[in-house]
Structures are given as structure tokens and as C-alpha cells.
């Protein structure tokens, strides 16, 4: 059944019920019969089933898909919500969608079909459909699979439309093509093979080859599902019982009940932490509970302001939707404020629920901070939000597309639980909302996208080997990793990234598998357990794109060469090749034992053997991370002029040269970068964390040749500074001269032996120009202590310059005006 008018998207093709006769024959009849049996099973168990229709004829695939969904729709009561996702730029995908829609409309009057593009798939997070059709013929993007499969309810059907399985790995794949770089234009085809392999060996998956009329596989579906826990609303509740009536599971009831503890003004900081797998209704439960909180708080407060945040406004859509539904139920008037079609504020007469970017939340005067999908945010950002308010709610997915919740649990939750001045209440949600527990499609999704990846547990022998330094450096081949045999190592590698709180997405897994310039390295104990993992990207040379990079363009996949050439204009660097360390992480139970530094050394040794000129990395600049890289001989050479709106961090690039010529270039970059940071502290980097600035400028101070930057102070300023040190003049009337001293100190002109607190004070007050009240808050010292400390450090700098601070303060004549 050849496709007709493919160039026109099948506009000349007439779809009729009679066309079904062309497919209702041969082995498809048997496949169809088995499919009906599966529908009967999942109708009872509330599990889902996955059907794969392979082939090359878009009309036939469209007909079969419509037939299968039509059977499903007619067996259900009421309307059947169906989402069909495709790429509308490919004619054959348009044909499939059109054939599907037109035939289904003739087969089922109760089928409601929504056809959308993959570009818009993120907006469906948190929604629920009875059936999902994903046309994967021209692109297999892991994030799309991660986002969309979870929206199908229990007893529902997921359909994948694919090329023939034997041809799929080499077929056109937009996601894979985007991973190519000019130096290596042919990506690997590992991920599709991994995807196919998991389809073949997973329960709940049926596969039919429409080209060969061949049944490849019939799904094994569980015959039973766990019984749902009975919903019982507590006898005594603070929130109205109508609020609780919105809960669909007992887990949601528990979340709502715990939120009641935020009504009474906390004697100490109180946080509710909700953790669950995806699809357990945590966002909905919090959305319901917000209304209960506001309802009670308005009895004791004139106005209630709730701040909501997440990686993206899309991540809070379900929370906002459930909030408005609950407000409607309670007949509480409100209005909605939207931006770009998304709800960013729900505003009542005396309350507001506002979405803000994560970095903004700590700056707001709010009563409650709510963070949805908290695992998608850096720990330092979560910590700042937690510190900024006495009432907070954090919700996160343990396994799922949205983030790496195990890292959240290990790092952030452990940290706030240990704080004696706060109360942390954790609620775990286990029962799925959309489908029954032990769903085979969810199990397939977790396995394929490594959503439940965790490193292996280390034993005493492993720790002893680590202590002796008996670790093996592994060069791992993605072709072997993404197989049943290599799966355990792959899960350990990816699990370490998860626990390191990298903001992992399924696309990252696809990049590891197929990006032609990416390599995987690891450190293992003698028992074979992975204790450190790294993802490396080969970058450079970029000579072919030099003209473009020097102006407004860039070269894909070459982040470090692009920044260096663009910002430092060093054309010789365009010839170099190096490794950018995309990720590097150590097993959480083996940190602090020197493994990370040893791992870096092995990576550098291999890079030298390959003839590379440098090794570098880019990361969100925190004191901890920057200290690690600088300690291991890496030099900061670039920092973004703006904070990342999600992480709230400036992105820093560090490099280590592997040959003399590159060493000279990095020295030039370093010198200019350090000067740029110093001179931009009052402007671009006015809000840079002083601890980060200190590390950047301590590098500057220690590497600069003493005396290379002169600090010029005449006798007038010297007498003013002496009067300041003696407490006669104030900082405000001498700050110009003090600023000259401080810039000289950080430029490396002299060593004054300032301690950390004194150095931080020079940054926050003198270089960034913050008021004393902000100094007090940032450095956590009193204003008086800060004022006294400033006089002490100015005295130290003057002494280190050889100035006599015991001079006779007799003023200066015109003849005496000369430079020190």
C-alpha cells in the first residue's frame, strides 16, 4: 500500500472505512485479536500497554494505528482523549497523522484527537490522556519519550510508529543529527539500538511489522495489580473537609494534612518535603493544600503572599491548575495573570500565588516558598530559598524526566535535616495516580532512560582498595555500554551523575550514546565497581569557522574554543584540540578521598598521549567547585556576564594547558580575565558571591609578579588613611583612597596577610560597594565588627606597602606633594 501524494502531505488521498479491508488480513488479524485480549486485561488491572507499529508505508501505518485506537475507544465508556505527536515538517508523518485522524473519526464518535508537534510536547507535562501516539519515524528524542509516556492513564494505550527495526538505527534521526559537530559529522547510532533492545526484552510491549505482516512480539501483561489504599480523611482537620475531598489517593491526603502544620507561625523554620516517583500527584496535592493554607492564614494575616518556583513555568502548570480548581470549588474569587499563555499569578482580594524564577524567590518578601521539581535546581539555590523564609515546601521526583531526586535527597534533604534550628517533615508518595503500581510501561521507560539509575554499594574491600589507590582507569565504549551486558556499568555511571545532582535529562543519555565527539571514562575498584565517572567532549580545531567566531557566529559543539577566540581574539588557539570535561563526579560514598584529583590526572595523561593542547571545563561557579578545579591546577579564564536564571549561578570556564604554547595563551587569558573581574566588581559582578570572587582574585594575587601593578598614594591620601586607621575619619570620606589600596592588594602589588574574613570584607564593601547593612547580612557579622575590621585591614595593607602610619599629621605643603 504505497503512500500517494507524499509531497503534498497526502492531500489527494481519500480515507474510507473500506481501506480497513486492505489491512484486515494475514498475521495482523491475529495481532489484533491478541491486542483485544490485552485491552481486557489492562481494563481490570489499570496498567498500560505499549504497541509498536514498524514499517515504511505511512498510509498503512496510519490505518493500523487508527484501527487499534478505534478498538480501544469503542470499548471504553465516555470520551477517549487521544494525543498524537509528530513532526509536521515531514510529509510522510503528516500523511500518517491525517490518515489516522480521518479513519478514527469514522470508527469512533467518542474519540477526541489532539494532534501536536514535538516542539510543543513540554506543555503536556502534568496532563492526562487515555491514549498516546508518538511518530518516531524521523527522530527519537529521549526527552520526548521521558515527557510524554507518563501522561497516559491506567488502562490506556501508548503507540510508537517507527521505521522497520532492522533499518531504524541507520534511518534519519533529527536528534542524532543535532549531536554532530563539524569536525565529526557522523554521529553514532547506539541509542536507537538500545531503545529497540529494551522494547524487545520488556513486558507490556507488543510489536507488529506492517511491511512484512509479521508479529514480532505480543505483550506479556501482569494479570493482577496491587489494591489501592482506601482514602480516609482525618477526623479532625484544620483545613475545610471539602479541601480533602479533592484528593485522589491516601498519599495526597497525607500531604494536605502535613501542610496544615504551616498555618501556625513557626517557632523555627519549617519545611515540608514531598518526594515521589512521577505520576503520584504531588504537584496536585500541593496545589490543593495551598488553598487550605491561604484560607486559614487569612484568618490571622491581612494578606498572604505565596512564591512558587521551578526550573520552568511549565513545571508548575499542574500545581497552578489544581489551585484554581480548588479555589473554584471553595467559591473563593480570584483572577489569573498569564505570560506567554502560562499562568504566572493567581491573585485574590487578599492573597497572591506568584511564579518567579528560582533566583528571584530569596529576594521576595513572601509568607511561603514552594519549589516544584526541586531536584532540577542546584543545591546551593535550594539552600538560599530555604534560608529566605520560615515556611517552605519542596516537591521532587525521585525517578523521572523532571530531575534527579536521589541527589536532592542525599545532598539537600540531608543538609536541612541536620539543622537543629529548623523542622523538616518528609512525606513519601508511592501510589500512582494515573495508573496502577507495577505498571510494565513505566518499568520499560525507567529501564530505557535510566530513570532509576543508582551506583553500586561499596563494601569494605572497595574502601580498602580506594585507600591504597588501587583504582583502574577505564576507557568505555558506548557501543558496549548500551547493551544488556554493559547495562550494570552504564547504570552505575549515570547513577553517580544523578547523586552528584547534575541536572540530568534523558537527552543526556542520548548524547552519551551518540555524540561522535563525546567519550566516557571511569575509575573502578578491583571488584569492578565504578567510583567515578566522566563525560568528555573533544573540541577544536575551529580554524574553519574562525571568521564567524570572531564576529557574531559560533561553531556548534565547541564551547571553550568559541569563548576563547571570541573574547580573547587569540587566533592561534583556533588550531588547538582539547577535552572539555562535560561532567565529572565521584561516588557519594567515596568522596573526600582524592579520587576526583586522581581521576583528573589520568584524564590529563590520556589527553597528552592523544596530542591534545588543553583540558578544560565549564560549570556553575560555587566556592566548593571553584576550589576543586583551582586546587588541581586549572585556571579560570572566562565567566558569563549574567547568572543562569535557573541555577542562579555564573558559568565559569577553567583550563589547564598541556603544552608550552597553550600555557602562554592561557597565561594571557588569565591575566586579562582577572583584571576584568576586578574592574567589573562594582558593575557586572556586583552580586557575585564574595567567596567565589575571592577565589578568582586570590588566583590573580598569587600568580601576578609582585610589584607589577603599582598602587599610587600621595601624602595627602596617606594622611587621610592614617586618620581613618586611627578612627578620626570615617570610611565614607576616605573610600576613594581605600578603594585604591584594595585594588592594589588584589592586583598583586603587595602581600598584606589578610585573612579570609578581611578579604571578603574588601570585596563586599569596597569593590562591590554594598551598604554596611548588606555587609552585615552577607558576612554575618555586626556592622560595628565590620567597621573595626575595615580599619584593621587598611592598616595591614599600609604596613605591607612600607608606609609609616605613625607619621606626624602636620598636613602637606605644595612642595611636598610627591608620590610614595
C-alpha positions, 0 to 999 in steps of 0.5 A: 500500500504505497503512500500517494501524494507524499509531497503534498502531505497526502492531500489527494488521498481519500480515507474510507472505512473500506481501506480497513479491508486492505489491512484486515488480513494475514498475521495482523488479524491475529495481532489484533485479536491478541491486542483485544485480549490485552485491552481486557486485561489492562481494563481490570488491572489499570496498567498500560500497554505499549504497541509498536507499529514498524514499517515504511508505508505511512498510509498503512501505518496510519490505518493500523494505528487508527484501527487499534485506537478505534478498538480501544475507544469503542470499548471504553465508556465516555470520551477517549482523549487521544494525543498524537505527536509528530513532526509536521515538517515531514510529509510522510508523518503528516500523511500518517497523522491525517490518515489516522485522524480521518479513519478514527473519526469514522470508527469512533464518535467518542474519540477526541484527537489532539494532534501536536508537534514535538516542539510543543510536547513540554506543555503536556507535562502534568496532563492526562490522556487515555491514549498516546501516539508518538511518530518516531519515524524521523527522530527519537528524542529521549526527552520526548519519550521521558515527557510524554509516556507518563501522561497516559492513564491506567488502562490506556494505550501508548503507540510508537510508529517507527521505521522497520527495526532492522533499518531504524538505527541507520534511518534519519534521526533529527536528534542524532543529527543535532549531536554532530559537530563539524569536525565529526559529522557522523554521529553514532547510532547506539541509542536507537539500538538500545531503545529497540533492545529494551522494547524487545526484552520488556513486558507490556510491549507488543510489536507488529511489522506492517511491511512484512505482516509479521508479529514480532512480539505480543505483550506479556501483561501482569494479570493482577495489580496491587489494591489501592489504599482506601482514602480516609480523611482525618477526623479532625482537620484544620483545613475545610473537609471539602479541601480533602475531598479533592484528593485522589489517593491516601498519599495526597491526603497525607500531604494536605494534612502535613501542610496544615502544620504551616498555618501556625507561625513557626517557632523555627523554620519549617519545611515540608518535603514531598518526594515521589516517583512521577505520576503520584500527584504531588504537584496536585496535592500541593496545589490543593493544600495551598488553598487550605493554607491561604484560607486559614492564614487569612484568618490571622494575616491581612494578606498572604503572599505565596512564591512558587518556583521551578526550573520552568513555568511549565513545571508548575502548570499542574500545581497552578491548575489544581489551585484554581480548581480548588479555589473554584470549588471553595467559591473563593474569587480570584483572577489569573495573570498569564505570560506567554499563555502560562499562568504566572499569578493567581491573585485574590482580594487578599492573597497572591500565588506568584511564579518567579524564577528560582533566583528571584524567590530569596529576594521576595518578601513572601509568607511561603516558598514552594519549589516544584521539581526541586531536584532540577535546581542546584543545591546551593539555590535550594539552600538560599530559598530555604534560608529566605523564609520560615515556611517552605515546601519542596516537591521532587521526583525521585525517578523521572524526566523532571530531575534527579531526586536521589541527589536532592535527597542525599545532598539537600534533604540531608543538609536541612535535616541536620539543622537543629534550628529548623523542622523538616517533615518528609512525606513519601508518595508511592501510589500512582495516580494515573495508573496502577503500581507495577505498571510494565510501561513505566518499568520499560521507560525507567529501564530505557532512560535510566530513570532509576539509575543508582551506583553500586554499594561499596563494601569494605574491600572497595574502601580498602582498595580506594585507600591504597589507590588501587583504582583502574582507569577505564576507557568505555565504549558506548557501543558496549555500554548500551547493551544488556551486558554493559547495562550494570556499568552504564547504570552505575555511571549515570547513577553517580551523575544523578547523586552528584545532582547534575541536572540530568535529562534523558537527552543526556543519555542520548548524547552519551550514546551518540555524540561522535565527539563525546567519550566516557571514562571511569575509575573502578575498584578491583571488584569492578565497581565504578567510583567515578565517572566522566563525560568528555567532549573533544573540541577544536580545531575551529580554524574553519569557522574562525571568521564567524567566531570572531564576529557574531557566529559560533561553531556548534559543539565547541564551547571553550574554543568559541569563548576563547577566540571570541573574547580573547581574539587569540587566533592561534588557539583556533588550531588547538584540540582539547577535552572539555570535561562535560561532567565529572563526579565521584561516588557519594560514598567515596568522596573526600578521598582524592579520587576526583584529583586522581581521576583528573590526572589520568584524564590529563595523561590520556589527553597528552598521549592523544596530542591534545593542547588543553583540558578544560571545563565549564560549570556553575561557579560555587566556592566548593567547585571553584576550589576543586578545579583551582586546587588541581591546577586549572585556571579560570579564564572566562565567566558569563556576564549574567547568572543562569536564571535557573541555577542562579549561578555564573558559568565559569570556564577553567583550563589547564594547558598541556603544552608550552604554547597553550600555557602562554595563551592561557597565561594571557587569558588569565591575566586579562580575565582577572583584571576584568573581574576586578574592574567589573566588581562594582558593575557586572559582578556586583552580586557575585558571591564574595567567596567565589570572587575571592577565589578568582582574585586570590588566583590573580594575587598569587600568580601576578609578579609582585610589584607589577601593578603599582598602587599610587598614594600621595601624602595627602591620601596617606594622611587621610588613611592614617586618620581613618586607621586611627578612627578620626575619619570615617570610611565614607570620606576616605573610600576613594583612597581605600578603594585604591589600596584594595585594588592594589592588594588584589592586583598583586602589588603587595602581600598584606596577610589578610585573612579570609574574613578581611578579604571578603570584607574588601570585596563586599564593601569596597569593590562591590560597594554594598551598604554596611547593612548588606555587609552585615547580612552577607558576612554575618557579622555586626556592622560595628565588627565590620567597621573595626575590621575595615580599619584593621585591614587598611592598616595591614595593607599600609604596613605591607606597602612600607608606609609609616602610619605613625607619621606626624599629621602636620598636613602637606605643603605644595612642595611636598606633594610627591608620590610614595 
